[in-house]
Amino acid sequence: MLNLYFLCASGAAASSLRRSSFEFLPPNMSELRVVLLGNSWSQRSSVGNFILGTTVFNTEEEPDRCVRVSAMLKEKEIVLINTPDLLHPNIPEDRLRRNVETCERLSDPGPHVFLLVLQPEDFTEEHKLKLCRVLNLFSHRSLDHSLVLISTPREESPGLMETYHQHPPLKEMIRDCHYRFLWQKHLEPAELLTRLGQVVKEHDGKHLNCRSDMEDLMMMRRIHRRRMSGLMMPHSLSEGE
């Protein structure tokens, strides 16, 4: 049974977006599906609330399951799937895979964008490697559908944002995402939605097909098992031996 939360957003910010004139998705698209990933549940949830213009995610209490919410903006349905802490160094492999599979089902038939919400001072090389592994569990093409959102540092000083921009793990993550990134500071919801829409338009509105990658992986495993079982079968003795 899926752990599914389905909420509709309403409020002044959402109404403002509805009245605005910008178009962030191609006319033939009715739904945008975004998976939120990163190293802080609170930051991911704040960004989700920021996009939808109302409080739908509890920023204080992190659940142990994926959470799905949706809202109508500009006559388009925005679906956000927030994940538990998949970057935790001690998360068991089976739990990690279960959460990824649940996230895939909640974003069926597949996500359009992975929004990577990264806290710059906390994003380590270990986090980067773990994040890349999580993305690869969805698909080896996940980075092509990813946008980095750098959250505002907890302590600010002149030149600090540029320093964090040059921080090796963050810099490499931005490079791997083909230099798609935004700073959260002074960001407006319309700008973020526009950048999400640009990622969608890069792929002609097509979502990521995680199922295809999973099917390929399962096929490779079946082939490997057959080969291994063939190697392990005892050779029959020929006549006369």
Secondary structure, 3 states (H helix, E strand, C coil): CCCCCCCECCCHHHHHHHHCCCCCCCCCCCEEEEEEEECCHHHHHHHHHHHHCCCCCCCCCCCCCCEEEEEEECCEEEEEEECCCCCCCCCCHHHHHHHHHHHHHHCCCCCCEEEEEECHHHCCHHHHHHHHHHHHHHCCCHHHHEEEEECCCCCCCCCHHHHHHCCHHHHHHHHHCCCCEEECCCCCHHHHHHHHHHHHHHCCCCCCCHHHHHHHHHHHHHHHHHHHHHHHCCCCCCCCC
